Amino acid sequence: MSFTDTSVLFRPLTIKSLELKNRIVMAPMTRMFSPDGVPTPASAAYYQRRAAGQTGLILSEGTVVDRPAARNDPKIPLFHGEAALAGWKGVIDAVHGAGGRMGPQLWHTGSARNSEWEPDAPVESASGLDAPGKPRGVPMTDAAIADTIAAFGKAAAHAKRLGFDTVEIHGAHGYLIDHFFWSATNLRTDGYGGKTLRERSRFACEIVAEVRKAVGPDFPIILRLSQWKQQDLGVRLADTPGAMSDWLAPLVDAGADVLHCSQRRFWEPEFPELDGENGLNFAGWAKKLTGATTISVGSVGLDGDVLNAFAGKGSGVMSVDRLVERMERDEFDLIAVGRVLLTDPEWAAKVAGTNHEPLKGFDPVSLAELA
C-alpha cells in the first residue's frame, strides 16, 4: 500500500520532561495476562516489541490503584504491591532498552461488570449504579472517595520512582471516574454530585491534583476521557462547545497536561451541526477550548471500529491519508493506535517507510495471545 507523505506523524514533541520522537501512541488495551495481578517477562517483551517497532509513546493496559474492588478480573495487573511493581519495573526497563517512552494507565473499574468474577470487596461507584436505572454495588462514602484519590496519587508516585516517563489517568468509558461525570450514574446530592458537568468533575479534578502533587511540576499527566460509555455508545456528556469547556477546563487547571480524547472513529466531527462533516473531532475541540496537548484515537488504520473487536471480528487495512490531513492542520497533537498494534507491532515503522513489509489489519486471534 502506498501512502501520502507521512512525515507529519514523525515530528518530535516535548511535553515537559517527556521527549517523544514521533506522534504515534500505543493506546491502552486491557489484556488480562498478569497472573495474580503481576506483569510477567512476557508482558515486558510485548511492550518492548512495540517500542522497537518505532511507536513513540506506549500507554500500558489499565493497571489498578490500591483500592478494594478496583479491578474486575484477577488477571488485570495491579500498580501496587512489591511483586506487581517489580514486574512493572521489568516492563519499563525493557521499553527503555528499545528506545521507547512509556506511561502506565492508572485505573479503577468501578461497577463495570465481569459475570465470571466478582471481587471480595463491595463494588463501588458514584451512586451504586452501573448504568441508568441499573443498581450495582454501593455509593462511595466520603472516606472511600478520599482513599481512592490518595491511591491514585500513590500509584503515580510509584510510576515516577520506577522510571516511567508519564502517567495516564483513566477517566473514560463508563468506569469509576466516568461514573461521576455522567449525570445518569451520578445522582449524588453532596459536593461530588450536581446538575452541571463542572460540578460532577470535582472527583476527577481532585484525583488530577493529587497526582500532580505526587509527581511534581515537570512530570506530564495524561487524562483519558470519552463522551461514549460502554453502557451506552450514544451518550454525550457535553452537547455544546460551552459545556465541553466547562468540563475540560477545570481538569486542565487541576494539572492535566494532555487530554486523551477517545472516540470510536477519529475522523468523525464532534459537533457536525456547527462545522460540518469535516469539522473538528473530540481531540480537536479539546485542544481549541483548553489549549492543552491532545491525543486523538479511534479506528486508526482500520476499516472497522472497536465494536468489531468486541464481537470477535477482524478489520482490514485503511489508508492513513485522513490522519495525515488532520495532523497537517494541527487539529490535535498525537494519535493513539490500538487494535492494529496488537496484530502489527511494526506498524509505526511501516508507516514511516523504514519497514517495507505490508501493513496488517486487525486479527481477533491477537486478543488471545501476548505476542
C-alpha positions in Angstrom: 0.0 0.0 0.0 1.3 3.5 -0.9 0.9 6.5 1.3 1.0 10.2 1.1 3.9 11.8 2.8 3.6 10.7 6.4 6.5 12.8 7.8 4.0 14.9 9.8 3.4 11.8 12.1 7.1 11.6 12.8 7.8 15.1 14.1 9.3 15.1 17.6 7.3 16.6 20.5 8.3 17.6 24.0 5.8 17.8 26.8 7.5 19.0 30.0 10.1 16.2 30.8 8.7 13.9 28.1 10.6 13.9 24.8 8.9 12.0 22.0 10.5 11.1 18.7 7.1 10.9 16.9 3.4 11.5 17.3 2.3 7.8 17.4 1.0 6.5 20.7 0.1 2.9 21.6 -3.4 3.1 23.1 -4.1 1.4 26.4 -5.8 -2.0 25.8 -6.8 -4.4 28.5 -5.0 -7.7 28.1 -5.5 -9.8 31.3 -2.3 -11.7 31.1 -0.9 -10.9 34.6 -1.4 -13.8 37.0 -2.3 -12.6 40.5 -2.0 -9.1 39.1 1.7 -9.3 38.4 3.2 -8.3 35.0 5.4 -11.1 33.6 8.6 -11.1 31.4 6.1 -11.9 28.6 4.4 -8.5 29.3 7.8 -6.7 29.2 8.6 -8.4 25.8 5.1 -7.5 24.4 5.6 -3.8 25.1 9.3 -3.9 24.1 8.3 -5.1 20.6 6.1 -2.1 20.1 8.8 0.3 21.2 11.3 -1.5 18.8 8.7 -1.0 16.1 9.0 2.8 16.5 5.9 3.6 18.5 6.8 6.9 20.0 4.8 6.6 23.3 3.4 3.5 24.9 0.5 3.6 27.3 0.0 0.4 29.3 -3.1 -1.6 29.6 -5.2 -0.5 32.5 -3.5 -1.2 35.8 -5.4 -0.7 39.0 -4.7 1.5 42.0 -4.6 0.2 45.6 -8.3 0.2 46.4 -10.6 -2.8 47.2 -12.6 -3.9 44.1 -10.7 -1.6 41.8 -10.3 -4.3 39.2 -12.9 -6.6 37.7 -10.7 -9.5 36.6 -8.0 -11.3 38.6 -5.5 -11.1 35.7 -5.7 -7.4 35.3 -2.4 -6.0 36.6 -2.0 -4.2 39.9 0.0 -1.0 40.3 0.8 -1.5 43.9 2.5 -4.2 46.0 6.1 -5.3 45.8 5.6 -8.1 43.3 3.5 -6.1 40.8 5.8 -3.1 41.0 8.8 -5.3 40.4 7.0 -6.6 37.3 6.4 -3.1 36.0 10.0 -2.2 36.6 10.9 -5.0 34.2 8.4 -3.6 31.7 9.7 0.0 31.7 13.4 -1.2 31.6 12.6 -3.3 28.5 10.8 -0.4 26.8 13.6 2.0 27.5 16.1 -0.6 26.3 14.3 -0.5 22.9 14.4 3.3 22.8 10.8 3.8 23.8 8.9 6.0 26.2 6.0 4.7 28.4 3.4 5.6 31.0 1.1 3.3 32.9 -2.7 3.9 32.7 -4.0 4.1 36.3 -7.5 2.7 36.7 -10.4 1.9 38.9 -13.1 -0.1 37.1 -15.9 1.0 39.4 -19.1 -1.0 38.8 -18.1 -2.4 35.3 -19.2 -5.9 35.2 -17.5 -9.3 34.8 -20.0 -12.0 35.1 -17.4 -14.7 35.7 -15.6 -13.0 38.6 -16.5 -10.7 41.5 -14.1 -9.0 43.8 -14.2 -9.8 47.5 -14.9 -6.2 48.5 -18.2 -4.4 47.7 -18.4 -2.9 44.2 -18.4 0.9 44.4 -19.3 3.8 42.2 -20.7 7.3 42.4 -24.2 6.3 43.3 -24.4 2.5 43.3 -25.3 2.3 39.6 -23.7 0.5 36.7 -25.9 2.3 34.2 -29.0 4.4 34.3 -31.6 2.5 36.3 -29.3 -0.5 36.8 -28.2 -0.7 40.5 -25.0 -2.4 41.3 -22.8 -2.2 44.4 -22.8 0.8 46.8 -22.3 4.5 46.6 -18.9 5.7 47.6 -18.6 7.3 51.0 -16.6 10.4 51.7 -13.9 8.1 53.2 -13.9 5.8 50.2 -13.5 8.8 47.9 -10.6 10.2 49.9 -8.9 6.9 50.0 -9.3 6.5 46.2 -7.9 9.9 45.5 -4.9 9.1 47.7 -4.5 5.7 45.9 -4.2 7.4 42.5 -1.5 9.7 43.9 0.5 6.9 45.4 0.4 4.9 42.2 1.6 8.0 40.2 4.5 8.4 42.7 5.4 4.7 42.1 5.3 5.3 38.3 7.8 8.1 38.6 10.0 6.2 41.0 10.1 3.2 38.7 11.3 5.3 35.8 8.2 5.7 33.7 8.1 8.8 31.5 4.5 9.9 32.1 1.3 8.6 33.7 -2.3 8.4 32.4 -5.4 8.5 34.5 -8.4 6.5 33.1 -11.4 8.8 33.2 -13.4 7.3 30.3 -15.7 4.6 29.0 -18.1 4.2 32.0 -15.5 3.3 34.6 -15.3 4.8 38.1 -14.2 8.4 37.3 -16.6 8.5 34.4 -19.5 7.4 36.7 -19.1 10.8 38.4 -19.1 12.7 35.1 -22.3 11.1 33.8 -25.5 12.6 35.2 -27.3 9.3 34.7 -25.0 7.5 37.1 -24.1 10.4 39.4 -27.2 11.1 41.5 -25.3 12.4 44.5 -26.5 15.4 46.4 -23.2 16.1 48.1 -20.2 18.1 46.8 -19.3 15.3 44.3 -22.7 15.5 42.5 -24.6 18.3 40.9 -26.6 19.4 38.0 -23.7 20.6 35.9 -20.8 18.7 34.3 -18.4 21.1 36.0 -19.8 20.2 39.5 -19.6 16.5 38.7 -16.0 16.9 37.6 -14.9 17.6 41.2 -13.8 13.9 41.9 -11.7 13.8 38.7 -10.2 17.2 39.4 -9.1 16.1 42.9 -7.5 13.0 41.5 -5.6 15.0 39.0 -4.5 17.5 41.6 -3.3 14.6 43.9 -1.4 13.0 41.1 0.2 16.4 40.3 1.2 16.8 44.0 2.7 13.3 43.9 4.8 13.7 40.7 5.8 17.3 40.9 5.5 20.1 38.3 7.6 18.7 35.4 6.2 15.1 35.1 3.5 15.1 32.4 0.0 13.9 33.4 -2.4 12.4 30.7 -6.1 12.1 31.3 -8.2 9.8 29.2 -11.8 10.9 28.5 -14.7 9.9 26.4 -18.2 11.1 25.5 -19.4 7.5 24.9 -19.8 4.8 27.5 -19.6 1.1 27.2 -23.0 1.1 28.8 -24.4 3.4 26.2 -22.5 4.2 23.0 -24.7 7.1 22.1 -24.1 9.2 25.3 -22.6 12.6 25.0 -21.6 14.3 28.3 -21.1 17.7 26.5 -23.6 18.6 23.8 -22.1 22.0 23.0 -18.6 23.5 23.0 -19.6 25.6 26.0 -20.5 22.5 28.0 -17.3 20.8 26.9 -15.2 23.8 28.1 -17.0 23.7 31.4 -16.0 20.0 31.7 -12.4 20.1 30.4 -11.0 23.5 31.6 -11.1 22.6 35.3 -9.3 19.3 34.6 -6.5 21.2 32.8 -6.4 23.8 35.6 -6.1 20.9 38.1 -2.9 19.7 36.4 -3.7 17.6 33.4 -1.2 18.3 30.6 -2.6 16.1 27.9 -6.2 15.2 27.2 -6.6 11.8 25.6 -9.9 12.1 23.8 -11.4 8.7 23.0 -13.9 8.3 20.2 -14.9 5.3 18.1 -13.7 6.8 14.8 -11.1 9.6 14.9 -12.4 11.2 11.6 -15.9 11.9 12.9 -16.7 15.5 13.8 -17.7 16.2 17.4 -20.2 18.9 16.6 -21.2 18.4 12.9 -24.1 20.7 13.4 -21.7 23.5 13.9 -18.9 22.9 11.4 -20.0 20.1 9.1 -18.7 16.6 8.3 -15.1 17.7 8.2 -15.2 19.7 11.4 -13.0 19.2 14.5 -13.1 15.9 16.2 -13.2 15.5 20.0 -9.5 16.0 20.4 -9.6 19.0 18.1 -12.3 20.7 20.1 -10.5 19.9 23.4 -7.3 21.5 22.1 -9.2 24.5 20.8 -11.1 25.1 24.0 -8.4 24.4 26.6 -5.0 24.9 24.8 -3.9 21.6 26.2 -1.9 19.0 24.2 -4.4 16.4 22.9 -4.3 12.8 21.7 -6.9 11.6 19.3 -7.8 7.9 18.9 -10.4 5.7 17.1 -10.0 3.0 14.4 -6.7 4.3 13.1 -5.5 2.3 10.1 -8.6 0.0 10.1 -11.8 -0.1 8.2 -13.9 -1.2 11.2 -14.4 0.3 14.6 -13.7 -1.1 18.1 -17.1 -2.9 18.2 -15.7 -5.3 15.7 -13.1 -6.4 18.2 -15.8 -6.8 21.0 -17.7 -9.0 18.6 -14.6 -11.1 17.7 -14.4 -9.7 14.2 -11.3 -8.6 12.3 -10.7 -5.4 10.4 -9.0 -4.6 7.1 -6.3 -2.1 6.4 -7.3 1.5 5.7 -5.2 4.3 4.4 -3.7 6.9 6.8 -4.4 9.7 4.4 -7.2 11.2 6.5 -5.0 11.1 9.6 -2.2 12.9 7.8 -4.6 15.6 6.6 -5.8 16.3 10.2 -2.3 16.2 11.6 -1.0 18.6 8.9 -3.6 21.2 10.1 -2.6 20.6 13.7 -6.1 19.6 14.8 -4.6 17.5 17.5 -1.0 16.7 18.6 -0.8 12.9 18.9 -2.6 9.9 17.6 -3.2 6.8 19.6 -3.3 3.4 17.7 -5.0 0.5 19.3 -6.0 -2.8 17.8 -3.7 -2.6 14.7 -0.7 -2.6 17.1 -1.9 -5.8 18.7 -1.6 -7.6 15.3 1.3 -5.5 13.8 3.9 -4.3 16.3 5.9 -2.8 13.4 3.0 -0.6 12.2 4.7 2.7 13.0 7.9 1.7 11.2 5.9 0.6 8.2 4.0 3.9 8.1 7.3 5.7 8.3 8.7 3.7 5.4 11.6 2.2 7.4 10.0 -1.3 7.2 8.7 -2.2 3.8 6.6 -5.2 4.7 2.9 -4.9 4.1 0.6 -3.4 6.7 -1.7 -5.8 8.5 -5.3 -5.4 9.6 -6.6 -6.4 13.0 -6.9 -10.2 13.6 -9.0 -11.1 16.6 -6.6 -14.0 17.3 -4.3 -11.3 18.7 -6.7 -10.9 21.6 -5.9 -14.4 22.8 -2.2 -14.0 22.9 0.5 -11.7 24.2 2.6 -11.5 21.1 
